[in-house]
Amino acid sequence: MSQTDYTDYPERLQQLMQQVGLRSLRELSRQAGVSRWQVQQLREGKALQMRGESLLKLCAALQISLHDLVSQFAAVELTPQERQEPKDGTGKTDSYQAEYQRLKTEMAQQREVLMQEFQQSGLQILESWLKQWPKAVYAAQQNPQLLAVNLLPLMRPVEELVKQWGVEAIAPVGSQVAYDPRWHQLTQGTAEPGAMVTVKSPGYRQGDRLLYRTEVSP
């Protein structure tokens, strides 16, 4: 069984933090949602002594896989053959293999819990929409003269959910905006940056991150 070369745990952690723009252990703690003590455990190479939930959060913050995190911040790194075929005699490979599998299981379970909590939170916000929207659709089918504007209030729960996620429209449909290729996509013709264009289809961003470009035309 090969010994890991990463005995300089503090330096290795600092490198990973720099790669994702984290400048201090405090920032890592805050970004991952774990305590400073848990970050210190990782910094001391005690990954195998940490719970899967904490490791999972640190994996997300550092943008690294669970296996890479464990192999870089634990005393022993398992080779692929060792992970698949535990050796007899020493007992060490069996122990680390079992711990690695336990962490993988905890990570999968934690993902499931987080997904359930995420869905539950969303469903609570959408409850009124889930109950009322099918009725509105049925009413519209029965009465083609029903004004669509009467249905707009029913979309507020959806709008509220998207708002809580920090998602916002780049520009309203039908509005005139200055063309910016970073946020806009021309559907026809050409336009120079800064030229006025008309929004044809909505685009969205989450903070400074582009989700979908707004479709515009000259």
TORNULO-292414 format. One line per field, with one value per residue: residue number from 0; chain; x, y, z of N, C-alpha, C in turn. Coordinates in Angstrom, 1 decimal. Layout:
nr <- NUM, ...
kette <- A, ...
n.east <- X, ...
n.north <- Y, ...
n.up <- Z, ...
ca.east <- X, ...
ca.north <- Y, ...
ca.up <- Z, ...
c.east <- X, ...
c.north <- Y, ...
c.up <- Z, ...
***
This chain:
nr <- 0, 1, 2, 3, 4, 5, 6, 7, 8, 9, 10, 11, 12, 13, 14, 15, 16, 17, 18, 19, 20, 21, 22, 23, 24, 25, 26, 27, 28, 29, 30, 31, 32, 33, 34, 35, 36, 37, 38, 39, 40, 41, 42, 43, 44, 45, 46, 47, 48, 49, 50, 51, 52, 53, 54, 55, 56, 57, 58, 59, 60, 61, 62, 63, 64, 65, 66, 67, 68, 69, 70, 71, 72, 73, 74, 75, 76, 77, 78, 79, 80, 81, 82, 83, 84, 85, 86, 87, 88, 89, 90, 91, 92, 93, 94, 95, 96, 97, 98, 99, 100, 101, 102, 103, 104, 105, 106, 107, 108, 109, 110, 111, 112, 113, 114, 115, 116, 117, 118, 119, 120, 121, 122, 123, 124, 125, 126, 127, 128, 129, 130, 131, 132, 133, 134, 135, 136, 137, 138, 139, 140, 141, 142, 143, 144, 145, 146, 147, 148, 149, 150, 151, 152, 153, 154, 155, 156, 157, 158, 159, 160, 161, 162, 163, 164, 165, 166, 167, 168, 169, 170, 171, 172, 173, 174, 175, 176, 177, 178, 179, 180, 181, 182, 183, 184, 185, 186, 187, 188, 189, 190, 191, 192, 193, 194, 195, 196, 197, 198, 199, 200, 201, 202, 203, 204, 205, 206, 207, 208, 209, 210, 211, 212, 213, 214, 215, 216, 217
kette <- A, A, A, A, A, A, A, A, A, A, A, A, A, A, A, A, A, A, A, A, A, A, A, A, A, A, A, A, A, A, A, A, A, A, A, A, A, A, A, A, A, A, A, A, A, A, A, A, A, A, A, A, A, A, A, A, A, A, A, A, A, A, A, A, A, A, A, A, A, A, A, A, A, A, A, A, A, A, A, A, A, A, A, A, A, A, A, A, A, A, A, A, A, A, A, A, A, A, A, A, A, A, A, A, A, A, A, A, A, A, A, A, A, A, A, A, A, A, A, A, A, A, A, A, A, A, A, A, A, A, A, A, A, A, A, A, A, A, A, A, A, A, A, A, A, A, A, A, A, A, A, A, A, A, A, A, A, A, A, A, A, A, A, A, A, A, A, A, A, A, A, A, A, A, A, A, A, A, A, A, A, A, A, A, A, A, A, A, A, A, A, A, A, A, A, A, A, A, A, A, A, A, A, A, A, A, A, A, A, A, A, A, A, A, A, A, A, A
n.east <- 0.9, 0.6, 2.1, 0.9, 2.0, 1.3, 2.2, 2.5, 0.1, -1.1, 0.0, -1.0, -3.8, -3.9, -3.3, -5.4, -7.5, -6.8, -7.2, -9.9, -10.5, -10.6, -9.4, -8.7, -8.8, -11.0, -12.8, -13.1, -14.3, -16.7, -17.7, -18.1, -19.7, -19.0, -17.5, -14.6, -13.0, -13.4, -12.3, -9.7, -9.1, -9.1, -6.9, -4.9, -4.6, -6.5, -8.6, -9.9, -10.9, -13.0, -16.5, -18.8, -20.6, -19.4, -17.1, -18.2, -19.3, -17.0, -15.8, -17.5, -17.1, -14.4, -14.3, -13.7, -13.3, -14.6, -12.9, -10.4, -10.1, -9.9, -7.7, -5.7, -5.6, -5.2, -3.5, -3.0, -3.1, -5.2, -4.6, -6.2, -6.4, -6.1, -8.4, -10.3, -9.5, -9.0, -6.2, -5.0, -3.8, -2.3, -4.4, -4.8, -5.5, -8.1, -9.3, -9.1, -10.4, -13.0, -13.6, -13.5, -15.6, -17.6, -17.6, -18.4, -20.9, -22.2, -22.0, -23.7, -26.1, -26.3, -26.6, -29.1, -30.7, -30.3, -31.4, -34.1, -34.8, -34.5, -36.4, -38.7, -38.8, -39.2, -41.6, -43.3, -43.4, -44.6, -47.1, -49.7, -49.8, -49.6, -52.1, -54.0, -53.4, -54.0, -56.8, -57.2, -56.2, -58.1, -60.4, -59.8, -59.8, -62.5, -63.7, -62.9, -62.9, -61.9, -59.8, -56.3, -54.8, -56.0, -55.0, -52.5, -51.8, -51.7, -49.2, -47.4, -46.3, -44.4, -42.8, -41.8, -40.4, -38.3, -37.2, -36.2, -34.1, -32.3, -32.5, -33.0, -34.7, -33.1, -34.0, -37.2, -39.6, -40.2, -39.1, -36.9, -33.4, -29.9, -27.7, -25.8, -23.5, -22.7, -24.9, -26.9, -28.5, -28.6, -31.4, -31.8, -30.4, -27.9, -26.0, -24.3, -22.4, -24.1, -26.0, -29.5, -31.9, -34.6, -36.2, -37.0, -37.3, -37.2, -34.2, -32.0, -30.2, -28.1, -27.2, -24.1, -23.8, -24.4, -27.4, -29.3, -29.1, -30.7, -32.9, -32.8, -33.6, -32.7
n.north <- -1.2, 2.1, 5.1, 8.3, 11.3, 13.7, 15.2, 17.8, 19.2, 21.8, 23.5, 22.3, 22.6, 25.3, 25.8, 24.6, 26.3, 28.7, 28.2, 28.3, 30.8, 31.4, 33.1, 32.7, 30.6, 31.1, 32.1, 29.7, 28.1, 29.5, 29.5, 26.7, 26.1, 24.9, 24.3, 26.1, 24.4, 22.0, 22.6, 22.9, 20.2, 19.0, 20.4, 19.3, 16.9, 14.9, 13.7, 11.2, 10.9, 12.5, 13.3, 12.3, 14.2, 16.7, 16.5, 16.3, 18.9, 20.4, 19.4, 20.4, 23.2, 23.4, 22.4, 19.8, 16.2, 13.6, 11.4, 12.5, 14.5, 13.0, 11.4, 13.3, 14.5, 12.6, 10.1, 7.9, 6.9, 5.2, 2.9, 2.3, -0.6, -1.4, -0.4, -1.9, -4.6, -5.7, -6.4, -9.3, -9.9, -7.5, -5.9, -3.1, -2.1, -3.1, -1.7, 1.0, 0.8, 0.2, 2.5, 4.4, 3.6, 4.0, 6.8, 7.4, 6.4, 8.0, 10.4, 10.1, 9.7, 12.1, 13.9, 13.0, 13.8, 16.6, 17.2, 16.4, 18.3, 20.6, 20.3, 20.2, 22.7, 24.3, 23.3, 24.1, 26.9, 26.8, 25.8, 27.1, 27.7, 25.1, 24.1, 25.9, 26.5, 24.3, 24.5, 27.0, 26.6, 24.7, 26.3, 28.2, 26.6, 25.9, 28.4, 30.3, 33.0, 34.1, 36.4, 36.5, 38.0, 37.7, 35.5, 36.0, 36.7, 34.1, 33.2, 34.2, 32.8, 31.1, 33.1, 34.1, 32.0, 31.7, 34.2, 33.9, 32.2, 33.9, 34.5, 36.5, 38.3, 39.5, 41.6, 43.1, 41.6, 43.0, 45.4, 48.2, 48.1, 48.7, 47.1, 44.4, 42.1, 40.3, 39.7, 39.5, 37.9, 38.0, 37.5, 38.0, 39.8, 42.4, 44.1, 46.7, 46.9, 48.6, 49.7, 50.3, 47.8, 45.4, 43.5, 40.2, 37.7, 36.4, 36.5, 35.2, 35.7, 34.8, 36.5, 37.6, 35.7, 34.3, 32.8, 32.3, 33.8, 36.9, 37.1, 39.2, 41.7, 43.9
n.up <- 0.0, -0.9, 0.3, 1.0, -0.7, 0.3, 2.8, 3.5, 4.5, 5.2, 3.2, 0.9, 1.2, 1.2, -1.5, -2.8, -1.9, -3.0, -5.7, -5.9, -5.2, -2.4, 0.4, 3.0, 6.0, 7.4, 5.5, 4.0, 5.9, 6.2, 3.6, 3.1, 5.2, 7.6, 10.8, 12.1, 13.5, 12.1, 9.7, 10.5, 11.2, 8.7, 7.7, 9.2, 8.2, 8.8, 7.5, 7.3, 9.8, 10.0, 9.7, 7.1, 6.2, 6.7, 5.2, 2.7, 2.4, 2.4, 0.1, -1.9, -1.5, -2.1, -4.6, -5.4, -5.7, -3.5, -3.2, -4.0, -2.1, 0.3, -0.2, -0.4, 2.1, 4.1, 5.9, 4.4, 1.0, -1.1, -3.8, -7.0, -7.3, -4.7, -3.6, -4.7, -4.3, -1.4, 0.7, 2.5, 5.8, 6.7, 7.4, 7.3, 4.8, 4.5, 6.5, 5.7, 3.3, 4.1, 5.5, 3.5, 1.9, 3.7, 3.9, 1.3, 1.2, 3.2, 2.0, -0.2, 1.1, 2.4, 0.2, -0.7, 1.5, 1.5, -1.0, -0.6, 1.4, -0.1, -2.1, -0.6, 0.6, -1.7, -2.6, -0.5, -1.0, -3.5, -3.1, -3.2, -5.9, -7.1, -6.3, -7.4, -10.1, -12.0, -11.9, -13.0, -15.6, -16.5, -16.3, -18.3, -20.5, -20.7, -21.0, -23.5, -23.7, -21.4, -19.9, -20.2, -18.5, -16.0, -15.0, -14.2, -11.4, -10.3, -10.8, -9.1, -6.8, -8.1, -9.2, -6.8, -5.7, -7.6, -7.2, -4.6, -5.0, -6.1, -8.8, -11.6, -14.1, -17.1, -18.7, -19.3, -21.4, -24.6, -24.0, -24.6, -25.0, -24.5, -26.6, -25.5, -25.9, -23.9, -22.4, -24.2, -27.1, -30.5, -32.5, -35.1, -37.9, -37.4, -34.8, -33.2, -30.2, -27.7, -29.3, -29.7, -29.0, -29.2, -26.8, -27.2, -26.1, -22.8, -20.8, -18.2, -15.1, -12.4, -9.8, -10.7, -12.6, -15.7, -16.8, -18.9, -22.1, -23.1, -25.7, -28.5, -30.9, -33.6
ca.east <- 0.0, 1.4, 2.0, 0.6, 3.0, 0.8, 2.4, 2.4, -1.3, -1.5, 0.3, -1.9, -5.1, -3.8, -3.3, -6.8, -8.3, -6.4, -7.8, -11.4, -10.6, -10.7, -8.2, -8.4, -9.5, -12.3, -13.6, -13.4, -15.3, -18.0, -18.2, -18.5, -20.8, -18.5, -16.8, -13.2, -12.4, -13.5, -11.3, -8.4, -9.0, -8.6, -5.6, -3.9, -4.5, -7.3, -9.8, -10.5, -11.5, -14.1, -17.8, -19.0, -21.3, -18.4, -16.2, -19.1, -19.4, -15.7, -15.6, -18.2, -16.4, -13.1, -14.6, -12.8, -14.0, -14.4, -11.7, -9.2, -10.0, -9.5, -6.4, -4.7, -5.6, -5.2, -2.2, -2.8, -3.8, -5.5, -4.5, -7.4, -6.4, -6.3, -9.8, -11.1, -9.1, -8.3, -5.2, -5.1, -2.6, -2.0, -5.7, -4.9, -6.2, -9.5, -9.8, -9.3, -11.4, -14.3, -13.8, -13.7, -16.9, -18.5, -17.7, -19.2, -22.3, -22.6, -22.1, -24.9, -27.2, -26.4, -27.1, -30.5, -31.3, -30.3, -32.4, -35.4, -35.0, -34.6, -37.7, -39.7, -38.8, -39.8, -43.1, -44.1, -43.6, -45.4, -48.3, -50.9, -49.8, -49.9, -53.5, -54.8, -53.0, -54.8, -58.1, -57.2, -56.1, -59.4, -61.4, -59.5, -60.2, -63.9, -64.1, -61.8, -62.9, -61.3, -58.6, -55.1, -54.3, -56.6, -54.2, -51.1, -51.6, -51.4, -47.8, -46.6, -45.5, -43.3, -41.9, -41.2, -39.4, -37.2, -36.5, -35.4, -32.9, -31.4, -32.6, -33.7, -34.7, -32.1, -34.7, -38.5, -40.0, -40.8, -38.4, -35.7, -32.2, -28.6, -27.2, -24.6, -23.3, -22.5, -26.1, -28.0, -28.3, -29.4, -32.2, -31.8, -29.7, -26.7, -26.1, -23.1, -22.6, -24.6, -27.2, -30.8, -32.5, -35.9, -36.2, -38.0, -37.5, -36.4, -33.0, -31.9, -28.9, -28.1, -26.1, -23.2, -23.6, -25.4, -28.1, -29.7, -29.1, -31.9, -33.0, -33.1, -33.5, -32.5
ca.north <- 0.0, 3.3, 6.2, 9.6, 12.3, 15.0, 15.5, 19.2, 19.5, 23.2, 24.1, 21.7, 23.2, 26.7, 25.8, 24.4, 27.4, 29.7, 27.8, 28.7, 32.2, 31.6, 33.7, 32.4, 29.4, 31.6, 32.1, 28.3, 27.7, 30.2, 29.0, 25.3, 25.9, 24.0, 25.0, 26.3, 23.2, 21.0, 23.0, 22.6, 18.8, 18.7, 21.0, 18.5, 15.6, 14.0, 13.5, 9.9, 11.0, 13.5, 12.8, 12.4, 15.5, 17.8, 16.3, 16.6, 20.3, 20.9, 19.0, 21.4, 24.5, 23.4, 21.9, 18.6, 15.0, 13.0, 10.6, 13.3, 15.1, 12.0, 10.9, 14.3, 14.9, 11.5, 9.5, 6.8, 7.0, 3.9, 2.8, 1.6, -2.0, -1.6, -0.1, -3.0, -5.9, -5.5, -7.4, -9.9, -9.9, -6.2, -5.3, -1.7, -1.8, -3.4, -0.6, 2.2, 0.6, 0.3, 3.9, 5.1, 3.2, 4.7, 8.2, 7.5, 6.2, 9.2, 11.5, 9.8, 9.9, 13.6, 14.5, 12.7, 14.6, 18.0, 17.3, 16.4, 19.6, 21.6, 20.1, 20.5, 24.2, 24.8, 22.9, 25.0, 28.1, 26.6, 25.1, 27.7, 27.6, 23.8, 23.9, 26.8, 26.6, 23.4, 25.0, 28.1, 26.0, 24.1, 27.4, 28.8, 25.7, 26.0, 29.7, 30.9, 34.5, 34.4, 37.2, 35.9, 38.8, 37.3, 34.3, 36.4, 36.6, 32.8, 32.9, 34.9, 31.8, 30.7, 34.2, 34.2, 30.9, 32.1, 35.3, 33.4, 31.6, 34.9, 34.5, 37.6, 38.5, 40.5, 42.7, 42.7, 41.3, 44.2, 46.7, 48.6, 48.1, 48.8, 45.7, 44.0, 40.7, 39.4, 39.3, 39.4, 37.1, 38.5, 36.5, 38.3, 41.0, 42.7, 45.3, 47.1, 47.1, 49.9, 50.1, 49.9, 46.6, 45.1, 42.2, 39.3, 36.5, 36.7, 35.9, 35.2, 35.6, 34.6, 37.4, 37.9, 34.5, 34.2, 31.5, 32.3, 35.1, 37.5, 37.2, 40.5, 42.0, 45.4
ca.up <- 0.0, -1.1, 1.3, 0.3, -0.7, 0.8, 4.2, 3.7, 4.4, 5.2, 1.9, -0.1, 1.4, 0.7, -2.9, -3.3, -1.6, -4.0, -7.0, -5.9, -4.7, -1.0, 0.9, 4.4, 6.5, 7.8, 4.3, 3.7, 6.9, 5.9, 2.3, 3.2, 6.2, 8.6, 11.8, 12.0, 14.0, 11.1, 8.7, 11.1, 11.1, 7.4, 7.5, 9.9, 7.5, 9.5, 6.7, 7.6, 11.2, 9.9, 9.2, 5.7, 5.9, 6.7, 4.0, 1.5, 2.3, 2.0, -1.3, -2.7, -1.4, -2.8, -6.0, -5.5, -5.4, -2.2, -3.2, -4.0, -0.8, 1.3, -0.5, -0.2, 3.5, 5.0, 6.0, 3.4, -0.3, -1.7, -5.2, -7.5, -7.0, -3.3, -3.2, -5.2, -3.8, -0.1, 0.9, 3.7, 6.5, 7.5, 8.0, 7.1, 3.6, 4.8, 7.3, 4.9, 2.3, 4.8, 5.8, 2.2, 1.5, 4.6, 3.5, 0.0, 1.6, 3.9, 1.0, -1.0, 2.0, 2.6, -1.0, -0.7, 2.5, 1.0, -2.1, -0.1, 2.0, -1.2, -2.8, 0.4, 0.7, -2.9, -2.6, 0.4, -1.7, -4.7, -2.7, -3.7, -7.3, -7.4, -6.1, -8.2, -11.5, -12.8, -12.0, -13.9, -16.9, -16.8, -16.6, -19.6, -21.6, -20.8, -21.4, -24.3, -23.6, -20.2, -20.1, -19.6, -17.4, -14.8, -14.5, -13.8, -10.0, -9.9, -11.1, -8.1, -6.1, -9.0, -9.2, -5.4, -5.6, -8.4, -6.5, -3.4, -5.6, -6.6, -10.2, -12.0, -15.6, -17.5, -19.1, -19.6, -22.8, -25.2, -23.6, -25.5, -24.2, -25.2, -26.9, -24.8, -26.3, -22.8, -21.9, -25.2, -28.2, -31.6, -33.2, -36.6, -38.2, -36.7, -34.0, -32.5, -28.8, -27.3, -30.1, -29.1, -29.5, -28.6, -26.1, -27.8, -25.2, -21.6, -20.3, -16.8, -14.5, -10.9, -9.4, -11.9, -13.4, -16.8, -17.0, -20.3, -22.7, -23.6, -27.2, -28.9, -32.4, -33.8
c.east <- 0.9, 1.1, 1.7, 1.8, 2.6, 1.0, 2.4, 0.9, -1.7, -1.2, -0.7, -3.3, -5.0, -3.9, -4.7, -7.7, -8.0, -7.1, -9.3, -11.6, -10.9, -9.4, -7.8, -9.2, -10.9, -13.3, -14.0, -14.5, -16.7, -18.6, -18.7, -19.6, -20.3, -17.8, -15.3, -12.4, -12.3, -12.5, -9.9, -8.1, -8.5, -7.2, -4.5, -3.9, -5.4, -8.6, -10.6, -11.2, -12.7, -15.4, -18.0, -19.7, -20.3, -17.5, -17.0, -19.1, -18.1, -15.4, -16.3, -17.5, -15.1, -13.1, -13.6, -13.6, -13.7, -13.1, -10.4, -9.0, -9.4, -8.0, -5.3, -4.6, -5.8, -3.8, -1.9, -3.7, -4.0, -5.3, -5.8, -7.5, -6.6, -7.7, -10.7, -10.8, -8.3, -7.3, -5.4, -3.7, -2.4, -3.3, -5.9, -5.7, -7.7, -10.1, -10.1, -10.3, -12.8, -14.6, -14.1, -15.2, -18.0, -18.7, -18.5, -20.6, -22.9, -22.9, -23.4, -26.1, -27.4, -27.0, -28.6, -31.3, -31.4, -31.3, -33.8, -35.8, -35.3, -36.0, -38.8, -39.9, -39.5, -41.3, -43.9, -44.4, -44.6, -46.8, -49.6, -51.0, -50.2, -51.4, -54.4, -54.6, -53.8, -56.2, -58.2, -57.1, -57.4, -60.4, -61.1, -59.9, -61.7, -64.4, -63.0, -61.8, -62.3, -60.0, -57.4, -54.6, -54.9, -55.8, -52.8, -50.9, -51.2, -49.9, -46.9, -45.8, -44.3, -42.3, -41.1, -40.2, -38.1, -36.4, -35.7, -34.1, -31.9, -31.5, -33.4, -33.6, -33.7, -32.8, -36.1, -38.7, -40.6, -40.1, -37.3, -34.5, -31.0, -28.0, -25.9, -24.4, -23.0, -23.8, -27.2, -27.5, -29.2, -30.1, -32.2, -31.0, -28.4, -26.9, -24.7, -23.4, -23.1, -25.8, -28.4, -31.4, -33.8, -35.8, -37.4, -38.3, -36.6, -35.2, -32.8, -30.5, -29.1, -26.9, -25.4, -23.1, -24.8, -26.0, -28.5, -29.7, -30.5, -31.8, -33.5, -33.0, -33.4, -33.8
c.north <- 1.2, 4.4, 7.5, 10.5, 13.6, 15.1, 16.9, 19.7, 20.9, 23.8, 23.6, 22.3, 24.6, 26.8, 25.6, 25.6, 28.5, 29.5, 28.2, 30.0, 32.4, 32.0, 33.3, 31.1, 29.8, 31.6, 30.7, 27.8, 28.2, 29.6, 27.6, 25.1, 24.9, 24.8, 25.1, 25.1, 22.1, 21.3, 22.6, 21.1, 18.4, 19.2, 20.1, 17.1, 14.5, 13.7, 12.2, 9.9, 11.9, 12.8, 13.1, 13.8, 16.6, 17.7, 16.7, 18.1, 20.9, 20.6, 20.0, 22.8, 24.5, 22.8, 20.7, 17.4, 14.5, 12.2, 11.4, 14.0, 14.2, 11.6, 12.0, 14.8, 13.8, 10.9, 8.5, 7.1, 5.6, 3.9, 2.1, 0.2, -2.3, -1.4, -1.2, -4.4, -5.7, -6.7, -8.0, -9.8, -8.6, -5.7, -3.9, -1.4, -2.0, -2.2, 0.6, 2.1, 0.7, 1.8, 4.8, 4.9, 3.9, 6.1, 8.4, 7.3, 7.4, 10.3, 11.3, 10.1, 11.4, 14.3, 14.2, 13.6, 16.1, 18.2, 17.3, 17.7, 20.7, 21.5, 20.5, 22.0, 24.8, 24.5, 23.7, 26.3, 28.0, 26.0, 25.8, 27.6, 26.2, 23.5, 24.7, 26.8, 25.6, 23.9, 26.2, 27.6, 25.4, 25.2, 28.0, 28.0, 25.8, 27.3, 30.4, 32.4, 35.0, 35.2, 36.6, 36.7, 38.4, 36.1, 34.7, 36.3, 35.1, 32.4, 33.5, 33.9, 31.4, 31.9, 34.4, 33.2, 31.3, 33.3, 34.9, 32.8, 32.6, 35.1, 35.7, 37.8, 39.7, 41.8, 42.2, 42.5, 42.6, 45.5, 47.0, 48.7, 48.3, 47.4, 45.5, 42.5, 39.7, 38.9, 39.0, 38.5, 37.6, 37.3, 36.8, 39.6, 41.2, 43.9, 45.5, 47.2, 48.5, 50.4, 49.6, 48.7, 46.3, 43.7, 41.4, 38.1, 36.7, 35.9, 36.0, 35.2, 35.4, 35.3, 37.8, 36.8, 34.4, 32.8, 31.3, 33.7, 35.6, 37.5, 38.5, 40.7, 43.5, 46.2
c.up <- 0.0, -0.1, 0.5, 0.4, 0.0, 2.3, 4.5, 3.6, 4.4, 3.8, 0.8, 0.0, 0.9, -0.8, -3.5, -3.0, -2.6, -5.3, -7.1, -5.3, -3.3, -0.4, 2.3, 4.9, 7.0, 6.7, 3.9, 4.6, 6.6, 4.6, 2.4, 4.2, 7.3, 9.6, 11.5, 12.5, 12.9, 10.0, 9.2, 11.0, 9.7, 7.2, 8.2, 9.3, 8.2, 8.8, 7.1, 9.0, 11.1, 9.4, 7.7, 5.3, 5.8, 5.5, 2.7, 1.3, 1.8, 0.5, -2.2, -2.7, -2.2, -4.2, -6.3, -5.2, -4.0, -2.2, -3.2, -2.7, 0.3, 1.0, -0.3, 1.3, 4.4, 4.9, 4.9, 2.2, -0.8, -3.2, -5.7, -7.2, -5.6, -2.9, -3.7, -4.6, -2.5, 0.1, 2.3, 4.5, 7.3, 8.1, 7.7, 5.9, 3.8, 5.5, 6.5, 3.8, 2.9, 5.1, 4.6, 1.8, 2.4, 4.2, 2.2, 0.3, 2.3, 3.0, 0.2, -0.2, 2.2, 1.4, -1.0, 0.3, 2.0, -0.2, -1.6, 0.6, 1.0, -1.8, -1.8, 0.5, -0.5, -3.0, -1.7, -0.3, -2.8, -4.3, -3.3, -5.2, -7.8, -7.3, -7.1, -9.7, -12.4, -12.9, -13.0, -15.4, -17.4, -17.2, -17.9, -20.7, -21.8, -21.2, -22.2, -24.2, -22.3, -20.4, -19.4, -18.5, -16.0, -14.2, -13.9, -12.3, -9.5, -10.1, -10.0, -7.2, -6.8, -9.0, -7.9, -5.2, -6.3, -7.8, -5.3, -3.9, -6.1, -8.1, -10.6, -13.6, -15.9, -18.0, -19.5, -21.1, -23.4, -24.9, -24.6, -24.6, -25.1, -25.4, -26.2, -25.1, -25.1, -22.3, -23.0, -26.4, -29.4, -32.3, -34.7, -36.7, -37.4, -35.8, -33.3, -31.0, -28.4, -28.1, -29.5, -29.8, -28.7, -28.0, -26.6, -26.8, -24.0, -21.4, -18.8, -16.3, -13.0, -10.4, -10.7, -12.9, -14.4, -16.8, -18.4, -20.9, -23.2, -25.1, -27.6, -30.4, -32.5, -33.9
***
